[in-house]
Amino acid sequence: MDNTTIQDLLTEVAQPSRYLGTEVNRVVKNPEAVDLHMVLAFPDLYDIGTSHFGIQILYALLNKRENIYAERVFAPAPDMEALLKEKGEPLFSLETRTPLGDFDVVGFSLLYELNYTSVLTMLDLSGIPFLAKDRDASHPLVIAGGPCTFNPEPVAEIFDFLIVGDGEEALVEVAEAIAVWRKSGADKEALLTQVEQIAGVYVPSRFDVSYEAMGDEGATVAVVKPRNPSIPRVKRAIVPELSKESFPEKPVIPFGKPVHDRLRLEISRGCTRGCRFCQASMIYRPVRERSVDDLLSLSGESLETTGYNDISLLSLSTGDYEQLAQLMRGITSGCCADGEKVAVSLPSIRAGRLTGELMEIIKNVRKTGFTIAPEAGTQRLRDVINKGISEEDIIGTVKSAFELGWTTIKLYFMIGLPTETDEDLQGIVDLVKTLRGLTRNKRAVINVSVSTFIPKPHSVFQWEGQITRDEAWEKICWLKESLRMRGVTLKWGSTDISWLEGIWSRGDRRLTSLLIRAWEKGCRLDGWSEYMDLGLWREAVEEEGLDWDLLCRRHRSLDEPLPWDHIDSGVTKAYLKKERARALCASLTPDCRYGNCSGCGICDFKTIRPVICAPLEDEAPATPVQAFEPGPFVKYSLTYTKVGNARFFGHLELVNIVTKAFRRAGLTIEKSHGYNPRPRITFSDPMPLGMESLEEAFVVSVASELSSGEIKNKLNQHLVEGIEIRDIAPFVKTKGPKDDTFRYKVQARSDLFDAHCLSKFMELNNFIIEKKGKKGNIKEVDLKLFVRGVEILSPSQLTIDLKGIDGVVIRPDLAVKHIFSLADDAAAHLGLVKICRIDEVS
């Protein structure tokens, strides 16, 4: 797609930086010089997808190979989707802006069932048929991976094949196989025959589906059988150990407001706590921990290449990491490249795991919120779900958090769990009251979050029914009334979204036509409450002849076939049945990392086994980056350009970009004092989004022994495309407010600037226009007072000098629109460049 078309699109959408693809650490290659050109497609908005650690891993691993180029694309927001359709333009990748239909492979990450409509949106915008059987050699291969592939059946017919399990090794092997196949000239069936031999690869077209009546409710269940008896089931791909090589030490730094704007450090994968409602505790087994040495080394490298100053520790259960205290001590004793101390975002700590040593370390962690997940209100129900924590553990942990200075506690509970009674709901209320009474701090707040239990494939409770939307809402309303107390807030997940997720979680191939019908009706971004339309889904379900309630609430028989039986997670069905029986007796199963093997079936104890981190022998482990004391701070004034794609950065984005560039350059910015120190950096008035500038300014206090010229050069090495420091000088304070005059260049796409119109305007004594204020209010101003000069350079180009008056400024496009009586559309497509500040001659 050409640059002019892209620029036109970006001027008409909110948050255009989502579509720029010029982030720090992105990979740029020549697509013509590789054997395989593929795109990693994330079926949700950029803000969500760029925060996903898995796509960062795959992006880095694939691009380390010289013969493969992997780009990125995310689901467009509704405004961009509508604009692409209106203009007849295809969805394009970020890095090279290649239409998706021109890639060799489009690989989707399936993390959440309610992203499925976005898969269709992305395929539709790319001119790629939805179903694999309808695509020919002119279309790219469409593949997928992610946790939803553990029940791939609802979307199986969309994909040529899917990768089940860990993708690091499997996807690279698959990519190399595709590259060789492309050179061979063989047909697609030859490729499918080859890749189905790779661990974790599921080829839906090689399995047949039949439907059988089951039970007295009129249910019909799917039976999936292989065409090739030698591959009866698809075994999940498992990476035996987490290596340094698979860690993205140069992760892409997102623009905008990503959900997690910090360095993410995967400290372990897998969990053997065995919570019976939890799918992740089964499909990610066994536990594999990274070593403290590797983590400290990786964090140091990544802090230098990203400019982050905050680390988030990733795992299913961070508190269970064997050497957490040693790791925290190593990270917090280090610093970023600019000498700033590293902050650690500590996620939920499992009740009972907050040791005295860990408490001492996290006293210095900035205390934003402390999260704990009791899941159930009574000990009986916690034992049913195998939570493995007591009320005493919960109370002790929250009490310690209050004593360490936390004032906000977040509690997670579930409603609708198997065997739940009214007493269990009352238990939630009683536990919250007890915890709120642990502190006299009037500022202390307990945020209670409630979600509906959804049965998931491969979990112990995969056979259970899900409560209806009405039942869920009744329980939530009761909790709302019962938790009306000071210092307690209640939030709950959408019952509509939970119900819809439950339908897809355990569905079969009959749901593919439902998906397409719902998408055709307008269903989009269903995981977002502001976009999800349950009414459209109801219509689609009825038109497909499906039983809306039966899909979700029906209890499955232990003996009936399940749509995902041909997917082998490694955990045996016999083990899940045994655990279900123990659940009904409220019997606990201990975590196998601390005791005997529980017999789940995942380990062969040769290549696949738990990997637990041993402590460092060195009592004083090396820190990621050696700390240093900053020297005296010097205040500078810097001018910079903001041109090309950079004109689409909002003000807060720009501040974030520049601040991270300082850190990557090793330049320490002075911080404010107080509870939450901020960098002392001040930018000039924000420019309108979409306007270029050759002269913007900011003031910053920097500690550095470098000369101003050296600071300028270092910064320019780390700034993003379109932003360049032009000048740097010691700051000189000026007296009083100053309304400057700036010169702008305005470029039209056609001959719009008529000298006669300009003459008429200049002859007027005043010219009253309406201007929208910062708060959206409309006020009248005299345009003649603001316009200090206009020079027509050609019928399509001019310069205009505009003066600010008492802090009020007029946009050049607004001024030009009124002077030349331009239509709204013509004014919206004017090219604007702020050239310089000018001195008026009195």
C-alpha positions in Angstrom: 0.0 0.0 0.0 1.5 3.4 -1.0 2.3 6.0 1.6 -0.2 8.6 0.4 -3.1 6.1 0.9 -1.8 5.3 4.4 -1.5 8.9 5.3 -5.1 9.6 4.1 -6.4 6.7 6.3 -4.5 7.8 9.4 -5.9 11.3 9.3 -9.4 10.0 9.7 -9.1 7.5 12.6 -8.8 7.8 16.3 -5.4 6.7 17.7 -3.6 6.5 14.3 -0.4 5.4 16.0 -1.9 1.9 16.3 -1.2 1.5 12.5 2.2 3.2 12.1 4.5 0.2 12.6 7.6 2.4 13.3 8.1 1.3 16.9 11.5 0.9 18.5 12.9 -2.6 18.1 10.6 -3.5 15.2 12.3 -5.7 12.6 12.7 -4.4 9.0 13.8 -6.8 6.2 13.5 -7.0 2.5 10.5 -9.3 1.8 12.0 -10.2 -1.6 15.2 -11.5 0.0 13.6 -14.2 2.2 12.2 -17.7 1.6 9.1 -17.1 3.7 7.1 -13.9 4.3 4.5 -14.3 7.1 2.5 -12.1 9.3 1.6 -12.7 13.0 -2.0 -11.7 13.3 -3.5 -10.8 16.7 -7.4 -10.7 16.5 -7.8 -7.9 19.0 -6.9 -4.2 19.2 -3.2 -3.0 19.1 -3.5 -1.9 22.8 -4.2 -5.5 23.8 -2.1 -7.4 21.3 1.2 -5.5 21.9 1.0 -6.4 25.5 0.9 -10.1 24.8 4.3 -11.7 25.6 3.7 -14.7 23.4 3.6 -12.7 20.2 6.8 -10.9 21.2 8.5 -14.3 21.6 7.4 -15.6 18.2 8.2 -12.4 16.5 11.8 -12.4 17.8 12.4 -16.1 17.2 11.2 -16.1 13.6 13.1 -12.9 12.7 16.3 -14.3 14.0 16.3 -16.6 11.0 17.7 -14.9 7.9 15.4 -16.7 5.5 12.1 -15.8 7.3 10.5 -12.4 7.8 7.6 -12.2 10.2 5.6 -9.0 10.4 2.6 -8.0 12.7 -1.0 -7.0 12.2 -3.7 -6.4 14.8 -7.5 -6.2 14.5 -8.5 -2.7 13.3 -10.8 -0.6 15.5 -14.3 -0.2 14.1 -13.5 3.2 12.6 -10.5 1.8 10.7 -12.5 -1.2 9.5 -15.3 1.1 8.2 -12.7 3.3 6.5 -10.9 0.4 4.8 -14.2 -0.8 3.4 -15.3 2.6 2.3 -12.0 3.2 0.5 -11.8 -0.3 -0.9 -8.4 -0.8 0.7 -7.1 -4.1 2.2 -5.9 -4.7 5.8 -2.1 -4.3 5.8 0.8 -5.3 8.0 2.6 -2.8 10.2 6.2 -3.1 9.1 6.0 -3.0 5.3 2.3 -2.2 4.9 1.8 -5.3 2.8 -1.8 -6.4 2.2 -2.5 -9.6 4.2 -3.5 -11.4 1.1 0.0 -11.1 -0.3 1.7 -13.0 2.5 2.8 -16.6 2.3 1.3 -17.3 5.8 -1.1 -15.5 8.0 -0.7 -16.9 11.6 -3.4 -16.0 14.2 -3.0 -16.1 18.0 -6.1 -17.5 19.5 -6.1 -16.4 23.2 -9.7 -15.8 23.8 -12.9 -17.3 22.2 -14.6 -13.9 21.9 -11.8 -12.8 19.5 -13.2 -15.2 16.8 -15.3 -12.5 15.0 -12.1 -10.4 14.7 -10.5 -13.3 12.8 -13.3 -13.1 10.3 -13.0 -9.3 10.1 -9.3 -9.5 9.4 -9.8 -12.2 6.7 -12.6 -10.3 5.1 -10.7 -7.0 4.9 -7.9 -9.0 3.2 -10.0 -10.7 0.6 -9.2 -14.1 2.0 -12.1 -16.7 2.1 -13.1 -17.7 5.6 -13.0 -21.5 5.1 -9.9 -23.5 4.3 -11.8 -25.5 1.7 -12.6 -22.3 -0.3 -9.0 -21.1 -0.5 -6.7 -22.0 -3.4 -3.0 -21.6 -4.2 -3.5 -17.9 -4.8 -4.3 -17.4 -1.1 -1.9 -17.5 1.9 -1.9 -20.4 4.3 -4.0 -19.5 7.3 -2.8 -21.1 10.6 -3.3 -20.5 14.3 -1.9 -21.2 17.8 -2.7 -20.3 21.4 -4.7 -21.7 24.3 -8.0 -21.8 22.3 -6.5 -24.5 20.1 -7.0 -27.0 23.0 -10.6 -27.0 21.7 -10.1 -25.9 18.1 -13.3 -27.4 16.8 -15.6 -24.2 16.7 -13.1 -22.6 14.3 -11.3 -25.7 12.9 -12.7 -25.3 9.4 -11.2 -21.8 9.1 -7.6 -22.9 9.4 -5.3 -25.0 7.2 -3.7 -26.2 10.4 -3.2 -25.2 14.0 -0.4 -25.6 16.5 -1.4 -26.9 19.9 0.9 -26.1 22.9 4.2 -24.2 23.1 5.0 -22.5 19.9 8.7 -21.6 20.2 10.0 -24.8 18.6 6.9 -26.0 16.7 6.3 -22.8 14.8 9.9 -22.4 13.7 9.9 -26.0 12.5 6.6 -25.4 10.7 7.9 -22.2 9.1 11.0 -23.9 7.8 8.9 -26.8 6.4 6.7 -24.2 4.6 9.7 -22.5 3.1 11.0 -25.7 1.7 7.6 -26.7 0.4 7.2 -23.4 -1.4 10.4 -24.0 -3.3 9.3 -27.6 -4.2 6.2 -26.5 -6.1 4.2 -29.4 -4.5 0.5 -29.0 -3.7 -1.0 -28.1 -0.3 -1.9 -31.7 0.5 1.8 -32.6 0.4 2.5 -29.8 2.9 -0.3 -31.0 5.2 1.0 -34.5 5.1 4.4 -33.2 6.2 3.4 -30.8 8.9 1.0 -33.2 10.6 4.0 -35.2 11.6 5.3 -32.3 13.7 4.5 -32.4 17.4 1.5 -30.1 18.2 0.2 -29.7 14.6 -3.5 -30.3 14.1 -4.8 -30.5 10.5 -8.6 -30.4 10.7 -9.1 -31.7 7.2 -7.5 -34.9 8.2 -10.2 -35.6 10.8 -13.9 -36.5 10.2 -16.8 -35.4 12.4 -20.0 -37.2 13.0 -22.9 -36.3 15.4 -24.6 -38.6 17.9 -27.7 -38.2 20.1 -26.8 -38.1 23.8 -29.0 -38.0 27.0 -32.6 -37.1 27.6 -32.2 -33.3 26.8 -32.0 -33.9 23.1 -28.4 -33.0 22.9 -26.3 -34.1 19.9 -22.6 -34.4 20.5 -19.7 -34.3 18.0 -17.4 -37.3 17.6 -14.1 -36.5 15.9 -12.2 -39.3 14.3 -8.8 -39.3 12.4 -8.6 -40.3 8.8 -5.1 -41.5 9.4 -5.1 -44.2 12.1 -1.3 -43.6 12.8 -2.2 -40.2 14.1 -5.2 -40.8 16.4 -4.6 -37.8 18.6 -2.6 -34.5 18.3 0.0 -34.4 21.1 0.6 -31.0 22.5 4.0 -29.4 21.7 6.1 -28.9 24.9 9.3 -27.0 25.4 11.2 -28.9 28.0 13.0 -25.9 29.4 12.8 -22.1 29.0 16.0 -21.0 27.4 17.6 -17.5 27.1 17.6 -17.9 23.4 13.8 -17.9 23.3 13.5 -14.7 25.3 12.9 -11.5 23.2 15.7 -9.3 24.7 14.6 -6.5 22.3 10.8 -6.5 22.6 8.9 -4.0 20.4 8.0 -0.9 22.3 4.3 -0.1 21.6 2.9 3.3 20.9 -0.3 4.6 22.5 -1.6 3.1 25.8 -0.8 -0.6 25.8 -2.4 -2.6 28.6 1.0 -3.4 30.1 3.5 -0.6 29.4 6.4 -2.2 31.2 9.1 -4.9 30.6 7.5 -8.3 31.0 9.8 -11.0 32.4 8.5 -14.6 32.1 10.0 -16.2 35.2 8.2 -19.5 34.8 5.6 -21.4 32.8 3.2 -24.0 34.0 1.5 -24.5 37.3 0.8 -27.7 39.3 -1.3 -26.2 42.0 -4.2 -28.0 40.3 -7.1 -25.6 40.8 -9.9 -27.7 39.4 -11.7 -24.8 37.5 -8.5 -23.7 35.8 -7.6 -24.8 32.3 -4.2 -23.2 32.4 -3.1 -25.3 35.4 -3.5 -28.4 33.1 -2.5 -27.3 29.6 0.7 -25.6 30.6 2.2 -28.4 32.7 4.8 -29.1 33.9 6.3 -26.2 35.9 9.4 -24.8 34.1 11.3 -22.0 36.0 14.0 -19.8 34.5 17.1 -19.5 36.6 17.8 -16.4 38.6 21.1 -15.9 36.6 19.2 -15.9 33.3 16.5 -13.6 34.5 18.9 -11.0 35.9 20.9 -11.1 32.7 17.8 -10.9 30.5 16.3 -8.1 32.5 19.5 -6.1 32.3 19.7 -6.5 28.5 16.1 -5.7 28.0 16.0 -2.6 30.2 18.9 -1.2 28.1 17.1 -1.9 24.8 13.7 -0.7 25.8 14.0 2.3 28.1 11.5 0.8 30.5 12.0 1.4 34.3 9.4 -1.0 35.5 9.4 -4.8 35.3 6.4 -7.1 35.6 7.1 -10.7 36.6 5.0 -13.1 34.5 3.8 -16.6 35.4 0.7 -18.4 36.4 1.6 -18.2 40.0 4.5 -15.7 40.7 4.5 -16.4 44.4 5.4 -20.0 43.7 8.6 -19.2 41.9 11.1 -21.0 44.1 13.7 -18.2 44.4 11.4 -15.2 44.3 13.1 -13.4 47.1 16.5 -13.8 45.6 15.2 -12.7 42.2 13.5 -9.6 43.7 16.6 -8.7 45.6 18.7 -9.0 42.5 16.3 -6.9 40.4 15.6 -4.1 42.9 19.3 -3.7 43.8 20.0 -2.8 40.1 19.1 0.1 38.0 18.1 1.1 34.4 20.6 2.3 31.8 20.1 5.9 33.0 20.9 5.0 36.7 17.2 5.1 37.7 16.1 2.4 40.2 14.1 -0.5 38.7 10.6 -0.8 39.9 9.0 -4.3 40.1 5.3 -4.7 39.5 4.4 -7.5 41.8 1.2 -9.4 40.7 -1.0 -11.4 42.9 0.8 -13.2 45.7 -0.7 -16.5 46.7 -2.0 -16.5 50.3 0.5 -18.1 52.6 3.5 -17.4 50.3 4.4 -14.0 51.7 7.5 -14.9 53.7 9.3 -12.6 56.1 12.3 -12.3 53.7 10.0 -11.4 50.8 8.1 -8.9 53.0 11.3 -7.0 53.8 12.2 -6.8 50.1 8.8 -5.6 48.8 8.6 -2.9 51.5 10.4 -0.7 48.9 8.1 -1.6 46.0 5.8 1.2 45.0 2.4 0.1 46.4 -0.3 0.5 43.8 -2.5 -2.4 44.6 -2.2 -5.9 46.2 -4.1 -8.7 44.5 -5.1 -12.0 46.0 -7.5 -14.7 44.7 -9.5 -16.6 47.3 -11.9 -17.6 44.5 -14.5 -18.9 47.0 -15.9 -17.6 50.3 -15.8 -20.8 52.4 -13.2 -23.4 53.2 -15.4 -26.2 51.9 -15.7 -24.7 48.4 -12.0 -23.7 48.4 -11.3 -27.4 49.0 -13.7 -28.5 46.3 -11.8 -26.4 43.7 -8.4 -27.5 45.3 -7.4 -23.9 46.0 -5.1 -25.1 48.7 -5.3 -22.1 51.0 -7.0 -21.6 54.3 -8.9 -18.6 55.7 -5.9 -18.1 58.1 -3.6 -17.9 55.0 -5.8 -15.2 53.4 -6.2 -13.2 56.6 -2.4 -13.4 57.3 -1.5 -12.3 53.8 -3.8 -9.3 53.7 -2.8 -8.3 57.2 0.8 -8.3 56.2 0.0 -6.3 53.1 -1.7 -3.6 55.2 1.2 -3.5 57.5 3.7 -3.1 54.6 1.8 0.0 53.5 -0.7 -1.2 50.9 -4.0 0.6 51.1 -5.7 -1.1 48.1 -6.5 -4.8 48.2 -8.1 -6.6 45.3 -9.9 -9.9 45.8 -11.0 -12.2 43.1 -14.0 -14.5 43.6 -16.0 -16.8 41.3 -19.7 -17.5 41.4 -21.5 -20.5 40.0 -18.7 -23.0 40.9 -19.8 -26.7 41.1 -21.5 -27.5 44.4 -21.9 -23.8 45.3 -24.6 -23.0 47.9 -26.0 -19.8 49.5 -23.7 -20.4 52.4 -20.7 -20.0 50.0 -22.0 -16.7 48.8 -22.5 -15.6 52.4 -18.9 -16.7 53.0 -17.7 -14.1 50.5 -19.4 -11.4 52.4 -18.1 -12.6 55.8 -14.5 -12.9 54.5 -14.6 -9.4 53.0 -15.9 -8.0 56.3 -13.1 -9.7 58.2 -10.4 -8.4 55.9 -11.7 -4.9 56.0 -11.5 -5.0 59.7 -7.8 -5.7 59.7 -6.9 -2.0 59.3 -8.1 1.2 60.9 -6.7 3.2 57.9 -9.7 5.1 56.6 -8.0 5.3 53.1 -7.9 1.5 52.9 -10.1 0.1 50.1 -11.0 -3.5 49.3 -12.0 -4.0 45.7 -14.0 -7.2 45.2 -14.1 -8.6 41.7 -16.6 -11.3 40.8 -16.7 -13.4 37.7 -18.9 -16.3 36.5 -17.4 -19.8 36.4 -17.0 -21.0 32.8 -16.2 -24.8 32.3 -13.1 -25.1 30.1 -11.8 -28.0 28.0 -9.1 -30.2 29.7 -9.9 -28.8 33.1 -11.2 -31.0 36.0 -14.6 -29.3 35.7 -14.9 -29.7 31.9 -18.1 -31.8 32.3 -19.9 -29.4 34.6 -22.8 -27.1 33.5 -22.6 -23.3 33.6 -25.2 -21.2 35.5 -27.5 -19.1 33.3 -27.2 -15.4 32.8 -30.2 -14.8 35.0 -28.8 -17.0 37.8 -25.5 -15.2 37.6 -27.1 -11.8 37.8 -29.3 -12.8 40.7 -26.1 -13.8 42.7 -24.4 -10.6 41.7 -27.3 -8.5 42.8 -27.4 -10.2 46.2 -23.6 -9.5 46.6 -24.2 -5.9 45.7 -26.6 -5.5 48.5 -24.7 -7.5 51.0 -21.3 -5.7 50.4 -22.6 -2.2 50.9 -20.0 -1.1 53.4 -17.5 1.6 53.8 -14.1 0.9 52.1 -15.5 -1.9 49.9 -16.3 -1.7 46.2 -17.7 -4.5 44.0 -17.1 -5.1 40.3 -18.3 -7.9 38.2 -17.7 -9.4 34.8 -20.4 -9.1 32.2 -22.9 -12.0 32.5 -23.5 -11.7 28.7 -19.9 -12.0 27.9 -19.4 -15.0 30.3 -22.5 -16.7 28.8 -21.2 -16.3 25.2 -17.7 -17.4 26.2 -19.2 -20.5 27.7 -20.9 -21.4 24.5 -17.6 -21.2 22.5 -15.5 -22.8 25.1 -17.0 -26.2 24.7 -18.4 -26.0 21.2 -17.9 -28.1 18.1 -17.7 -27.5 14.3 -21.4 -26.6 14.1 -20.5 -23.2 15.6 -18.5 -22.2 12.6 -21.6 -21.3 10.6 -23.0 -19.5 13.8 -19.8 -17.5 13.9 -20.1 -16.4 10.2 -23.8 -15.6 10.6 -23.2 -13.5 13.7 -20.3 -11.7 12.0 -22.5 -11.0 9.0 -25.0 -9.4 11.4 -22.4 -7.1 12.7 -20.9 -8.8 15.7 -17.4 -7.4 16.4 -14.9 -7.3 19.2 -17.2 -9.3 21.5 -14.8 -9.3 24.4 -15.3 -5.5 24.7 -18.5 -4.7 26.6 -18.9 -1.5 24.6 -19.0 -3.5 21.3 -20.6 -6.8 22.3 -24.3 -7.1 21.2 -26.0 -10.1 22.8 -29.2 -9.4 20.8 -27.4 -10.1 17.5 -25.9 -13.3 18.9 -29.4 -14.4 20.0 -30.7 -13.8 16.5 -27.8 -15.8 15.0 -28.3 -18.7 17.4 -32.0 -18.9 16.7 -31.5 -18.7 12.9 -28.9 -21.5 13.2 -31.5 -23.7 15.0 -29.4 -24.1 18.1 -30.6 -24.3 21.7 -29.2 -21.1 23.3 -29.4 -22.5 26.9 -28.5 -26.1 26.2 -25.2 -25.1 24.7 -24.0 -23.7 28.0 -25.8 -25.1 31.0 -25.8 -28.8 30.1 -23.8 -31.1 32.3 -21.8 -33.5 30.1 -21.7 -37.2 30.9 -18.3 -38.6 32.0 -18.7 -41.2 29.2 -19.8 -39.0 26.3 -17.3 -38.0 23.6 -16.1 -34.4 23.9 -15.3 -32.3 20.8 -11.6 -31.9 22.0 -10.9 -35.6 22.8 -8.5 -35.9 19.9 -6.3 -33.1 21.4 -3.8 -34.6 23.8 -2.8 -32.0 26.4 -0.6 -34.6 28.1 -2.9 -34.7 31.2 -4.9 -37.9 31.0 -8.7 -38.0 31.0 -8.5 -40.7 33.8 -6.7 -38.2 36.0 -9.3 -35.5 35.4 -12.1 -37.9 36.3 -10.2 -38.9 39.5 -9.8 -35.2 40.4 -13.5 -34.6 39.8 -14.4 -37.4 42.2 -12.0 -35.9 44.8 -13.7 -32.5 44.2 -17.1 -33.8 45.1 -15.6 -35.1 48.3 -13.8 -31.8 48.9 -10.5 -33.6 49.0 -7.3 -31.7 48.4 -4.6 -32.9 46.0 -1.1 -31.5 46.9 1.1 -29.6 44.5 3.5 -32.2 43.0 6.4 -29.8 43.1 6.4 -30.1 46.9 5.5 -33.8 47.2 4.9 -37.0 45.3 3.8 -37.2 41.7 0.1 -36.9 41.4 0.0 -39.1 38.3 -1.5 -36.5 35.8 0.5 -38.1 33.0 2.4 -35.1 31.7 5.9 -36.1 32.7 8.1 -38.8 31.3 10.9 -37.8 33.7 13.4 -38.0 30.9 12.8 -34.9 28.7 9.5 -33.7 30.2 9.7 -33.0 34.0 9.4 -30.2 36.4 12.3 -27.7 36.2 12.7 -25.9 39.6 15.1 -23.1 39.9 18.0 -23.7 42.3 19.3 -20.8 44.5 22.4 -18.9 43.4 25.5 -20.0 45.2 26.7 -16.4 45.3 25.1 -14.7 48.3 25.4 -11.3 46.5 24.1 -12.0 42.9 25.2 -9.6 40.2 22.6 -6.9 39.5 21.3 -6.4 36.0 23.0 -3.0 35.6 25.4 -1.4 38.1 23.8 1.5 39.9 25.4 4.9 40.0 24.8 8.3 41.7 23.8 11.0 39.1 25.9 14.1 39.0 24.5 17.7 39.2 21.5 18.3 37.0 21.7 20.8 34.2 18.5 22.3 32.7 18.4 22.4 28.9 16.0 23.7 26.3 15.7 21.4 23.2 14.0 22.0 19.9 13.0 19.1 17.7 11.2 18.2 14.5 8.0 16.2 14.5 7.4 15.2 10.8 6.2 12.3 8.7 4.5 9.5 10.8 5.5 11.2 14.0 2.7 13.8 13.4 0.2 11.1 14.5 1.6 10.9 18.0 -0.6 12.4 20.7 1.0 14.6 23.4 1.1 11.9 26.1 2.5 9.4 23.5 5.3 11.9 22.7 6.2 12.4 26.3 6.5 8.6 26.8 8.5 8.2 23.6 11.0 10.9 24.5 11.3 9.7 28.1 12.2 6.2 27.1 14.7 7.5 24.6 16.5 9.3 27.4 16.7 6.1 29.4 18.0 4.0 26.4 20.6 6.7 25.8 21.7 6.4 29.4 20.8 10.0 30.2 19.3 10.6 33.7 16.4 13.0 34.0 15.9 14.7 37.3 12.8 13.5 39.2 10.2 15.3 41.2 10.0 14.5 44.9 7.2 12.8 46.8 5.3 9.5 46.8 5.3 9.1 43.0 8.3 10.9 41.4 7.9 12.1 37.8 10.6 13.1 35.3 11.2 16.9 35.2 10.4 17.4 31.6 8.1 20.0 30.2 6.9 20.2 26.6 5.5 23.2 24.8 1.8 23.4 24.1 0.5 20.2 22.5 0.2 20.3 18.7 -3.0 19.2 17.0 -2.9 15.5 16.0 -1.8 15.2 12.3 0.2 18.4 12.1 3.9 18.3 11.3 6.4 20.7 12.9 10.0 21.8 12.2 10.2 23.6 15.5 8.8 22.1 18.7 10.4 22.5 22.1 10.8 20.9 25.6 12.7 21.7 28.7 14.4 19.0 30.8 16.9 18.7 33.6 19.6 16.1 32.8 22.6 14.7 34.8 25.4 14.1 32.4 29.0 14.9 31.9 28.5 15.0 28.2 28.5 18.2 26.2 25.2 19.5 24.8 26.2 18.3 21.3 26.9 14.8 22.7 23.6 14.7 24.4 21.9 15.7 21.2 23.7 13.0 19.2 22.9 10.2 21.8 19.2 11.1 21.9 18.9 11.2 18.1 20.2 7.6 18.0 17.4 6.4 20.2 14.4 8.5 19.0 11.7 7.1 16.7 11.4 7.9 13.0 10.1 11.5 12.5 11.5 13.0 15.7 14.9 14.6 15.7 16.6 17.0 18.1 17.7 20.0 16.1 19.2 22.2 18.9 20.0 22.0 22.6 21.1 24.9 24.8 21.1 25.8 28.5 17.6 26.9 29.6 17.1 30.7 30.0 13.9 31.7 31.8 11.8 34.4 30.2 9.6 36.8 32.1 5.8 36.6 31.9 3.5 34.9 29.4 4.3 35.2 25.8 1.9 34.8 22.9 4.1 33.7 20.0 3.5 34.0 16.3 4.2 30.9 14.2 4.5 30.5 10.5 2.7 27.4 8.9 2.9 25.9 5.4 -0.4 24.7 4.1 -0.5 22.2 1.2 -3.7 21.4 -0.7 -4.3 18.4 -3.0 -5.8 20.7 -5.7 -5.9 24.4 -6.6 -7.9 25.8 -3.7 -6.2 29.1 -2.9 -7.6 32.0 -4.8 -6.0 35.4 -4.5 -9.3 37.1 -4.8 -10.7 35.4 -1.7 -7.5 36.4 0.2 -7.8 40.0 -0.8 -11.4 40.2 0.3 -10.5 38.7 3.7 -7.6 41.1 4.2 -9.8 44.1 3.4 -12.2 43.3 6.2 -12.0 45.0 9.6 -13.1 41.8 11.4 -14.1 38.2 10.6 -16.0 36.4 13.4 -15.8 32.6 13.4 -16.8 29.9 15.9 -14.0 28.0 17.6 -14.4 24.9 19.8 -12.6 25.3 23.2 -10.7 22.6 25.1 -13.8 21.5 27.0 -15.9 21.3 23.8 -17.6 24.7 24.3 -18.2 26.9 21.3 -17.1 30.5 21.4 -16.8 33.4 18.8 -13.4 34.9 18.0 -12.2 37.5 15.5 -10.0 35.6 13.0 -8.6 38.9 11.8 -6.8 39.4 15.1 -5.0 36.1 14.9 -3.9 36.2 11.2 -0.7 38.2 10.8 0.0 37.4 7.2 -0.7 35.1 4.3 1.4 34.4 1.2 0.1 32.3 -1.6 3.0 30.4 -3.1 0.9 28.6 -5.7 -2.8 27.8 -6.1 -2.3 24.7 -3.9 0.3 26.0 -1.4 0.6 28.9 1.0 2.1 30.1 4.2 0.1 31.7 7.0 1.3 33.5 10.2 -0.9 33.0 13.2 -0.5 34.7 16.6 -1.7 33.4 19.9 -3.8 35.8 22.0 -4.1 35.4 25.7 -3.4 31.7 25.4 -5.9 31.2 22.6 -4.5 29.8 19.3 -6.2 29.1 16.0 -5.4 26.1 13.9 -4.1 26.9 10.4 -6.5 24.6 8.7 -9.4 26.3 10.5 -8.1 29.7 9.4 -7.5 28.7 5.8 -11.0 27.0 5.6 -12.7 30.3 6.5 -10.5 32.5 4.4 -11.0 30.5 1.2 -14.5 29.1 2.0 -13.3 25.5 1.8 -15.6 22.5 2.2 -15.1 20.4 5.3 -13.6 17.5 3.4 -11.1 19.7 1.6 -10.0 21.4 4.9 -9.7 18.0 6.5 -7.1 16.9 3.9 -4.8 19.9 4.0 -1.2 19.2 4.7 0.0 21.3 7.7 3.6 22.0 8.7 4.6 24.4 11.5 7.7 26.0 10.1 9.1 28.3 12.8 8.4 31.0 15.3 8.7 34.5 13.9 9.4 37.9 15.4 6.8 40.5 14.5 8.0 43.9 13.5 5.9 46.5 15.4 
